[in-house]
């Protein structure tokens, strides 16, 4: 078959194109990181004086989106009616409600927050705000503050700082503020373009965005005394806190032998429990959200008085089931609040039971190294301070596991129960793998009570109650290598709990201070000196 000259020319062209082509991936170039730019010439002029209500337009150099304007846009002073904010191509449109009446001789700030961003990459227009005055001047005063969460001692972001010229206690509940601005991620905020005067200062986590303290779950804080502008002092430090719910007993658990557990909400701090019969050997243990009452009445009745902060004391009488045999003698769970430290050769091993121990028959108890049958000499006794604990001493060997074997009837409790056959396993940790902390806290206020805590994250390891002292010292041994923190809880009114504060009573929250320590290494001692002045905000 004969081919035309044109056919061969096409083949040559295709081969040439194939040789020149290289495989690759098409890209759109570098990502655009530049936010939209406002065109001042095509936008409503900023910083106007003698302003009259009018529609506002803000044109940018590229297409834009409006994101969560109802949450992001903050107007100070707040308007009575919600304005209409919309987007048309490259322009933000702002229209006041027809019923809105602007205040006379007032400077307004419309802060758009992070609501305006470009259409393609979502780059946010920074510091986008419009300022105008209904008088002949723009007010120029300002006030700065840092806002904290009282329960965490961390910055409170997205919290509104508000100023009220109305100094009455009800203003924050009934009226919108004269000025408002929102904190950033660091809890910092500055109110600008303010008028001279005297104001009460309130910080509010405004959950329903209405500039009023009207929800039970809203956190709020305040400056105790009004401030006067111009203000030349340091930025204000304000802690916000939630309304403190009443302490209540949600349930009573009596399923464990000789123990009644009161389940408390939101916490048991500040609650006191006293037995009506002070001679029955009752033991009371207070945990963070529960109170354990180990009673001594063989008739299985328990009567006690419970006092809660802010309430009259209640008398509770509880009749327990007489089916004693169904309540097994067992090793108790660890104390809910406190994580135990490792056992070391220089200390007794402590074993907790779910009942108070009346008698131990050491002839029916054996200690061996785990996996061995050879008995190890030991001494055992009930703890004099708490009969639910038994202390075991021996010539412990580091890095060795032991088993304590309790034959039937080795332990007798106060209501006549004895144990079934029971084994307890534990390990003695090599002290060379552990460290210690020498702690001193100076400049405590002797007029306050303190709860001092050693913690690892959310785990509480040890705690101490300090009363009427200016200095606290302790040595904490047997700590695994890790990073720890010291919590100092300041109980100013000495009611046994850390109060969140009261907006109604103008009582500030009691302070919680936290000091993160440098990492503790194996076989290392860490000297920690804390002066309370370092926590001053």
C-alpha positions in Angstrom: 0.0 0.0 0.0 1.4 3.3 -0.9 1.4 6.2 1.7 1.1 9.8 0.8 3.7 12.4 1.7 1.2 14.1 4.0 0.8 10.8 6.0 4.5 10.6 6.7 4.7 14.2 7.7 2.0 13.7 10.3 3.9 10.7 11.8 7.0 12.8 12.0 5.2 15.7 13.8 3.7 13.3 16.3 7.0 11.8 17.1 8.6 15.2 17.6 5.8 16.2 20.0 6.2 13.0 22.0 10.0 13.5 22.3 9.6 17.1 23.5 6.9 16.3 26.2 8.0 15.5 29.7 5.6 13.9 32.3 4.7 16.3 35.2 2.0 17.5 37.5 0.0 20.7 36.8 0.1 23.2 39.7 -1.6 26.4 40.3 1.6 28.1 41.5 2.4 29.2 45.0 -0.5 29.4 47.5 -1.9 32.9 47.9 -1.3 34.1 51.5 -2.1 37.7 51.0 -5.4 38.9 52.6 -7.8 41.1 50.7 -6.9 44.8 50.6 -9.4 47.5 51.3 -9.8 50.1 48.6 -10.2 53.4 50.6 -11.2 55.3 47.5 -14.1 53.1 46.8 -15.2 52.6 50.5 -17.1 54.7 53.0 -14.5 57.0 54.6 -13.3 55.9 58.0 -13.1 58.1 61.2 -15.9 60.3 60.2 -17.2 63.0 62.7 -20.7 64.4 62.9 -21.8 61.0 61.5 -25.4 60.5 60.3 -26.9 57.1 60.0 -26.2 55.7 56.5 -25.4 52.5 54.7 -21.7 51.6 54.7 -19.7 50.0 51.9 -16.2 48.5 52.1 -14.8 47.4 48.7 -11.8 45.1 48.5 -9.4 44.2 45.7 -10.7 40.6 45.3 -13.8 38.5 45.9 -14.6 37.9 49.6 -16.6 35.7 51.9 -18.5 36.6 55.1 -18.0 34.0 57.9 -20.0 33.9 61.1 -20.6 37.6 61.2 -23.2 37.2 63.9 -20.4 35.9 66.2 -17.4 37.8 64.9 -18.7 41.4 64.4 -18.6 43.4 67.7 -20.0 46.9 67.8 -19.1 49.3 70.6 -21.3 50.8 72.1 -23.6 47.9 71.2 -26.5 48.7 69.0 -30.1 48.2 70.1 -31.1 46.4 66.9 -29.1 43.9 64.8 -27.7 45.5 61.6 -27.8 43.8 58.2 -24.3 42.7 57.1 -23.9 41.1 53.7 -21.4 40.6 50.8 -21.8 41.6 47.2 -18.9 40.4 45.0 -15.9 42.3 46.5 -17.8 44.6 48.8 -19.0 44.3 52.4 -22.4 46.0 52.9 -23.4 47.3 56.4 -26.9 48.7 56.9 -28.3 50.0 60.2 -31.7 48.9 61.2 -34.3 51.5 60.4 -35.3 51.7 64.1 -31.7 52.3 65.3 -31.1 55.6 66.9 -27.4 56.4 67.3 -26.3 58.1 70.6 -25.3 61.7 70.6 -21.7 62.7 71.2 -20.5 59.1 71.0 -17.7 57.4 69.2 -18.6 54.0 67.7 -16.4 51.2 66.7 -17.5 48.4 64.3 -15.0 45.6 64.6 -15.4 42.9 62.0 -13.1 40.4 63.8 -12.2 37.5 61.6 -15.5 37.5 59.6 -14.1 38.8 56.3 -11.8 36.6 54.2 -10.9 36.0 50.6 -12.9 33.7 48.4 -10.2 31.2 47.4 -7.8 30.7 50.2 -9.7 32.0 53.3 -7.1 34.6 54.1 -8.6 36.8 56.9 -8.7 40.6 56.6 -6.8 41.7 59.8 -7.7 44.6 62.1 -10.8 45.4 60.0 -12.8 48.0 61.8 -14.7 51.2 61.1 -14.8 54.1 63.5 -17.1 57.1 63.5 -18.3 59.7 65.9 -21.7 61.4 66.2 -19.9 64.5 67.6 -17.3 66.8 66.2 -14.4 64.7 67.6 -13.4 61.1 67.9 -12.8 60.1 71.5 -9.3 58.9 72.1 -9.0 57.3 75.5 -8.4 53.6 76.0 -8.3 50.9 78.6 -6.4 47.5 78.6 -7.0 44.3 80.5 -6.0 40.7 80.7 -8.7 38.2 81.5 -8.2 34.8 83.1 -10.3 31.7 83.8 -10.3 31.5 87.6 -10.7 27.7 87.7 -7.7 27.1 85.4 -5.6 30.2 85.8 -5.4 30.3 82.0 -6.2 33.2 79.6 -9.8 33.6 78.7 -10.2 34.1 75.0 -13.4 35.3 73.2 -14.5 37.1 76.4 -16.1 40.5 76.2 -14.7 43.3 78.4 -17.5 45.8 79.0 -17.7 49.3 80.6 -20.9 50.7 82.2 -21.4 54.3 83.1 -24.4 53.0 85.1 -22.7 52.0 88.4 -25.7 50.1 89.8 -25.4 46.4 90.5 -28.3 45.6 88.1 -26.7 47.2 85.1 -25.0 44.1 83.8 -28.2 42.1 84.0 -30.6 44.6 82.4 -28.6 47.0 80.2 -26.1 46.8 77.4 -22.7 48.3 78.1 -21.4 51.7 77.0 -18.3 50.0 75.5 -17.3 46.5 74.6 -14.4 44.6 73.1 -13.4 40.9 72.8 -10.2 39.3 74.2 -7.7 37.5 71.9 -6.2 34.1 72.4 -3.9 35.4 75.1 -6.8 36.9 77.1 -5.6 40.4 76.2 -8.1 43.2 75.2 -8.0 46.9 74.7 -11.0 49.1 74.6 -10.3 52.1 72.3 -12.0 55.4 71.4 -13.4 55.9 74.9 -14.9 59.0 76.5 -13.7 60.3 79.9 -15.8 59.3 82.8 -16.3 56.8 85.6 -17.2 53.2 84.8 -17.7 49.8 86.3 -15.7 47.1 84.6 -17.2 43.6 83.8 -15.7 40.7 81.8 -18.3 38.3 80.4 -18.2 35.0 78.5 -21.3 36.1 76.5 -22.7 32.7 75.4 -25.9 34.1 73.8 -24.2 37.3 72.4 -26.6 39.8 73.9 -24.2 41.7 76.1 -26.1 40.8 79.3 -25.2 38.4 82.2 -28.4 36.4 81.9 -27.4 32.7 81.5 -26.6 30.4 84.4 -23.6 28.9 82.5 -22.0 32.2 81.6 -18.7 33.1 83.3 -18.3 36.6 84.5 -15.7 38.7 86.4 -15.4 42.2 87.6 -13.2 44.9 89.0 -14.3 45.6 92.5 -14.2 49.4 92.4 -15.2 51.6 89.4 -12.3 53.1 87.3 -12.0 56.6 86.0 -10.8 57.5 82.6 -8.2 58.7 81.7 -6.6 55.7 83.4 -2.8 55.6 83.7 -2.3 52.4 85.7 -1.2 48.9 84.7 -3.6 46.8 82.5 -6.4 45.4 84.6 -6.3 41.7 85.7 -9.8 40.1 85.8 -10.7 36.5 86.6 -14.0 35.2 85.2 -15.9 32.4 87.0 -19.1 30.5 86.7 -22.0 30.8 89.2 -21.3 28.3 91.9 -23.9 25.5 92.0 -25.2 24.3 95.4 -23.4 21.3 96.8 -25.8 18.3 96.9 -25.9 14.6 97.7 -26.9 12.8 94.6 -26.9 9.3 95.9 -25.9 7.1 98.9 -24.0 3.9 98.1 -24.0 1.2 100.9 -23.1 -1.8 98.8 -19.6 -2.1 100.4 -19.1 -3.8 103.8 -19.3 -1.3 106.7 -19.0 1.7 104.3 -21.5 4.3 103.2 -20.4 6.5 100.3 -22.1 9.8 99.8 -21.9 10.9 96.1 -21.6 14.7 95.9 -22.1 17.2 93.1 -20.3 19.2 92.0 -17.7 18.4 94.6 -17.3 17.5 98.3 -14.9 20.3 99.2 -16.1 22.2 102.2 -18.6 19.5 103.3 -18.2 18.2 106.8 -19.5 15.0 108.3 -19.8 14.1 111.9 -21.2 10.9 113.5 -24.0 11.4 116.0 -22.4 8.7 118.2 -18.8 9.8 118.6 -17.9 6.6 120.4 -18.7 4.1 117.6 -15.3 4.3 115.9 -16.6 5.9 112.7 -13.9 6.8 110.2 -14.6 9.5 107.6 -12.6 9.9 104.4 -13.3 12.9 102.1 -12.5 12.5 98.4 -13.1 15.1 95.6 -16.6 14.0 94.7 -17.5 11.5 97.5 -17.4 11.1 101.2 -16.7 7.6 102.6 -18.1 6.8 106.1 -16.8 3.6 107.8 -19.1 3.1 110.7 -18.8 1.0 113.8 -22.4 0.2 114.7 -22.8 -3.6 114.7 -26.6 -3.1 114.3 -25.8 -1.8 110.8 -27.2 1.7 111.5 -25.5 4.9 110.7 -26.5 8.3 111.8 -24.4 11.4 111.0 -24.6 15.2 110.4 -23.7 16.6 107.0 -23.0 20.3 106.8 -22.8 21.9 103.3 -21.5 25.5 102.6 -24.4 27.9 102.5 -27.0 25.4 104.0 -28.2 24.3 107.4 -26.7 21.0 108.6 -28.7 17.9 107.7 -29.1 14.8 109.9 -29.0 11.5 107.9 -29.9 8.2 109.4 -29.3 5.2 107.2 -30.3 1.6 107.8 -28.2 -0.9 106.0 -29.0 -4.4 104.8 -28.4 -7.1 107.4 -27.2 -9.6 104.8 -23.7 -9.3 106.1 -22.6 -12.5 104.4 -23.2 -11.0 100.9 -20.6 -8.3 101.5 -17.2 -9.8 100.8 -14.1 -8.8 102.7 -11.8 -7.5 100.0 -8.8 -5.3 99.1 -10.2 -1.8 98.7 -9.8 0.3 95.5 -7.2 3.0 95.7 -8.2 6.3 97.2 -10.1 8.0 94.3 -8.2 11.3 94.5 -4.6 10.3 95.1 -2.4 8.1 93.0 -0.2 6.0 95.3 3.6 6.3 95.2 5.8 3.2 94.6 6.8 1.0 97.6 10.4 1.3 98.6 12.7 -0.7 100.9 12.8 1.9 103.6 9.0 2.1 104.2 6.2 -0.2 105.3 3.9 -1.6 102.6 0.3 -0.3 103.2 -2.7 -2.5 102.2 -6.2 -1.0 102.2 -9.3 -3.0 103.0 -13.0 -2.2 102.4 -13.7 -2.6 106.1 -12.2 -1.7 109.5 -9.8 -4.4 110.7 -10.4 -5.4 114.4 -8.0 -8.4 114.6 -5.2 -10.0 112.6 -4.0 -13.6 113.1 -0.4 -13.5 111.8 -0.3 -17.3 112.0 -2.7 -17.4 109.1 -0.8 -14.9 107.0 2.3 -15.7 104.9 4.7 -13.5 102.9 6.7 -14.9 100.0 8.6 -13.7 97.1 6.3 -14.0 94.1 6.9 -17.4 92.4 8.7 -18.8 95.5 7.4 -21.0 98.3 9.9 -19.9 100.9 8.4 -17.7 103.6 9.8 -14.2 104.2 9.9 -12.9 107.8 7.6 -9.9 108.4 5.6 -7.8 110.9 2.0 -6.8 110.4 -0.3 -4.5 112.3 -3.4 -2.4 111.8 -2.8 1.3 111.3 -3.5 3.2 114.5 -4.9 6.2 112.6 -7.1 4.3 110.2 -8.1 0.7 111.0 -8.8 0.0 107.3 -5.1 0.1 106.6 -2.6 -2.6 107.6 1.1 -1.9 107.6 3.6 -4.6 106.6 7.3 -4.3 107.4 10.2 -6.6 106.3 13.7 -6.5 105.0 12.5 -5.6 101.6 14.7 -6.2 98.5 14.7 -3.7 95.7 13.1 -4.5 92.4 11.4 -7.6 93.9 7.8 -8.7 93.7 6.1 -10.2 96.8 2.8 -12.0 97.5 1.0 -11.8 100.8 -1.2 -14.8 101.4 -4.2 -14.5 103.8 -5.7 -17.8 104.8 -9.4 -17.9 105.6 -10.3 -16.2 108.9 -6.9 -14.4 109.1 -8.7 -11.0 109.4 -11.7 -10.1 111.5 -13.7 -6.9 111.1 -15.8 -5.0 113.6 -19.1 -6.7 112.6 -17.7 -10.2 112.8 -16.9 -10.8 109.1 -13.8 -12.7 108.2 -12.0 -13.1 105.0 -11.9 -15.9 102.5 -8.6 -17.0 101.1 -6.9 -13.9 99.6 -3.6 -13.0 97.9 -2.1 -9.5 97.6 0.7 -8.8 95.1 3.0 -5.8 95.2 6.5 -4.8 94.1 9.3 -3.0 95.9 10.8 -0.4 93.6 14.5 0.2 93.4 15.2 3.7 95.0 17.9 4.3 92.4 15.2 4.7 89.8 13.3 7.3 91.9 13.9 10.9 92.9 12.9 13.3 95.5 11.6 16.9 95.8 12.5 19.3 98.6 9.7 21.9 98.7 9.6 25.2 100.4 6.8 27.8 99.9 7.5 31.2 101.3 5.3 34.4 101.9 2.1 32.6 102.6 -0.6 34.7 104.3 -1.1 33.4 107.9 -4.7 34.7 107.7 -5.6 32.2 105.0 -5.8 28.4 104.8 -4.0 26.7 102.0 -4.3 23.3 100.2 -0.9 22.4 98.8 -0.8 19.7 96.1 1.8 17.7 94.3 0.4 16.7 91.0 1.3 15.1 87.7 -1.1 16.6 85.1 -4.5 15.8 86.4 -3.3 13.1 88.8 -3.0 14.1 92.4 -0.1 12.5 94.3 0.0 14.1 97.7 -1.7 17.0 99.4 -1.3 19.0 102.6 -3.5 21.5 104.5 -1.6 24.5 105.8 -3.2 26.9 108.4 -1.9 30.0 110.1 1.6 29.7 108.6 3.8 31.9 106.4 6.1 29.1 105.3 5.6 25.5 104.3 8.4 22.9 104.0 8.3 19.2 103.1 10.4 16.5 101.6 8.7 14.1 99.1 10.6 10.9 98.4 10.1 7.9 96.2 8.9 9.8 93.1 9.3 8.2 89.6 11.3 10.3 87.1 8.7 12.6 85.5 7.5 16.2 85.3 5.4 17.4 88.3 3.6 20.6 89.4 2.8 22.3 92.6 -0.8 23.6 93.0 -1.5 26.1 95.8 -5.2 26.6 96.6 -5.9 29.7 98.6 -8.8 29.4 101.0 -9.3 33.0 102.2 -12.6 32.5 104.1 -11.4 29.2 105.6 -14.5 27.2 104.7 -12.5 24.2 103.4 -13.2 24.8 99.7 -12.0 27.1 97.0 -14.9 29.4 96.2 -15.4 30.5 92.6 -16.6 33.9 93.7 -19.9 35.7 93.7 -20.9 38.3 91.2 -23.9 39.3 93.3 -22.0 39.7 96.5 -19.0 41.2 94.7 -16.7 38.5 96.1 -13.7 37.7 94.0 -12.8 34.0 93.3 -10.2 32.4 95.6 -6.9 31.9 93.9 -5.4 28.7 92.5 -1.7 29.0 91.7 0.3 26.5 89.7 4.0 26.1 89.4 5.3 23.6 86.8 8.6 22.1 88.0 11.6 21.1 86.0 11.8 17.5 85.1 12.8 15.1 87.9 15.4 12.5 86.9 16.2 9.1 88.4 18.2 9.2 91.6 18.0 13.0 91.7 16.9 15.5 94.3 15.0 18.6 93.1 15.1 21.7 95.4 12.0 23.8 94.8 11.6 27.2 96.4 8.3 29.1 95.7 7.7 32.7 96.8 4.1 33.7 96.6 5.0 37.1 95.2 5.9 35.5 91.9 2.2 34.8 91.3 1.2 38.4 91.4 -0.6 39.3 88.2 
